[in-house]
């Protein structure tokens, strides 16, 4: 993965603080009456976040949520997050696809930076995860000034 920016140039030309980048990739399972224990047992993973319908998380949620984010430092490239997630999910593709009949299953990718002219690349191997689960590859992009 590469960032399409020139950190040195932005500091000199714009006088900005050094550029920073944060990435994430999270398996999300949302729905009604999600069996958290069954998910954890079948996937062999403990959720990094979960909540029940009606719990307040800024606003009250109208669904249960079970999330797993691979333990990769957010400063590492997005493709490392995706590949780490893929490694633990690959043996469970059939199970995850079977859950799609009852729950919303997706992979949430995040990209945050203070550099408004930056970009990123994702290696083609990362797309295996999305193809296998038959979910869209999408990235939430947040740039801060």
C-alpha positions, 0 to 999 in steps of 0.5 A: 500500500502506498500513500499518494502524497508527499509528506515533506512537501505538505509540511514545507508548502502548507506548514502543516503538522506531519501527516498521519494515517489511521486504518482499520478493517472490522468484521461486523455482524448486525441484526436482531437477537444476535447470539454473541456466544454462538458467534464467538464459539463458531469463529473462535474469536472474542468480539472487540466490540458488541452491543445489544439493541436499545443500548445507548452508544451516542444514540440508541441502537435498533439492532444487536452488533458483534464486531471483530477487528484484527489486532493491528496497529492503526498506523499500519497500511489498510491492506495489512488490516484486511489481510490479518482479518482474512487470515482468521476468517478464511476457515469460516467463510461458509459459516459467515455466508450462512449467517447472511440469511439472518444477519447483516454481515459486512467488513467495515474498512476505515481510513483517517488522515489529516492530509486532505490530498492523500490516497491509498492503494489496496493489493488485489489479494485483499479483495479475496475476503470481500469476494469470498463473503460476497460483500462490497469493498467499501471504505469510510474516508475521514480527513481532518484539518 
